[in-house]
Amino acid sequence: MIMNSNICSTSQQVFHRRTRRGKLMRITNERYARNDCYFGFLQGKSMDSDLLHSTIEEKGVKQILVLDTNVVIHHIDAFESSDMANIMIVLSQTLLSEARKLNSSIFKRLTSLLSDVNKYFVFYPNELSLNTFNPRYDYFDI
């Protein structure tokens, strides 16, 4: 078990699966929610409220967009253009994992946009953040 002061909540998903030989195998998936994710990561730096406000004020960010996977896949060329210089775009962990499964070239383009210093693409780890963590409850056992 991981012992860390930043972990605030855990969730377990347990299921059973049969092996090729017919034996029963128990599989446990654990998820840990953290409270140190703040507002995500901008160009590799953890973004707290001070960095968010200073970036918005100093750089003249006009809008903050939180995008869906389908929007990103169909309009990736628009996000790479120079017209998006004053817009902060939030890419969630779920969006990146879906883009990775659907189209590897778009995933590579998104990761290059996350490291671009001229644009404001923020990575938000929604599956690890305590603010967006949704624990699973077992109401009954089968």
C-alpha positions, 0 to 999 in steps of 0.5 A: 500500500502506498503511504503518502500524505497527498492521498485522501481517498481510495476506491477498489474495484474487485472482480473475478476472472477465469484463467485458460486452465479454468482456475478463478483469479481475483483482480483488484484495481485500486484508484487513489485520489490526490489533493495536490493536483490543484488546477492541473499542469501548464507546460509541466508545472503544477498550476495553483490558483496564484499561477492561474490568476497570474497567467490569465492577467499577464498573458491576456487570456480571454477564454478558458475552454474545457473540450470534449474528445470528439471536438478535439479529434475533428478540429485539431488543426484549429487548435494548432493555429496561431489564432488560439494564442489568447485562449487557455484550453484544458485537456483532461486525462480522460480526453487524452486516454480516449484520443490515444485509443482512437487516433495515435497521430492526434494524441502525438499532436496533443502532447506536443501542444501541451509542451508548446510555450506559445500556447496555453494548454493545461493538462488536468488529471481528472481521474486522480484529482480529489475534486473530480474523484467518484468512488465506487460503492458496493451496495451488495455482493453477488 
